[in-house]
Amino acid sequence: MPRPRIGITTSYEDQTQKLSHYYVRAIEAAGGLPLIVPVLEADDSVTEFTDLLDGLLITGGPAITDGLIGDLPTDLEDTDPARVRSDKRIFDAFTARPIMGICYGMQFINARAGGTIYADVMAHQTGTQPHSYARGGRQHDVELTQGSRLHDIFDRDHLAVNTYHVQAVAQIGRGLRPVAYSPDGVVEAIESEDGRLLGVQFHPERMLDVTLPLFKDFVDRCRHA
């Protein structure tokens, strides 16, 4: 059986696309065929490219600016508008097939569903600890909601994760639900009620010794979508 074809979005800066190999390795290790998503401008190009894919992985990035609560802090840049436009086109064209979002990707999914994003979660959610390594954040536990897909994947109530974010989900978007929290109450994962969308705030591609089951589940869902 052919491997599911998983599109992976990239960062974009100074007319150049870049992609951490961690994402490629994770999809390949899980049994998927990684395909890099180009930054596309034409709607017909988007349609033809998405027709090639069985699943979509929206990777990390700088700042989300849609649905923003507060102003961006000085240590966080907004995402190049060319990437934002391309990500929106790809996401909106990608109906009925599974999508996973990581960090920026999770926030992007929430914003597309009409949810809101804290520009700086430490400034806008009382009692929040640093969640960025640059600000002193370190690995921490997250509590997985029983009955969620994420809980079923790992078959445990808690998971130790890395942390690289300044922004965080505030109001949950339509059709989504929070399924993991850090000890200070920050939303660490969301999933859609129909199971098609899954987003995590941490970076599972960097901890495959623990999180490979997450990618295997995603690739398997893409295989049967």
Secondary structure, DSSP 8 states (H G I E B T S, - for coil): ----EEEE--EEETTEEE--HHHHHHHHHTT-EEEE------HHHHHHHHTT-SEEEE---SB--TTEES---TT--B--HHHHHHHHHHHHH--SS-EEEETHHHHHHHHHTT--EESSHHHHSTT----BGGGT---EEEEE-TTSHHHHHHTSSEEEE--B-S-EE-S--TTEEEEEE-TTS-EEEEEETTSSEEEESS-GGG-HHHHHHHHHHHHHHHHT-
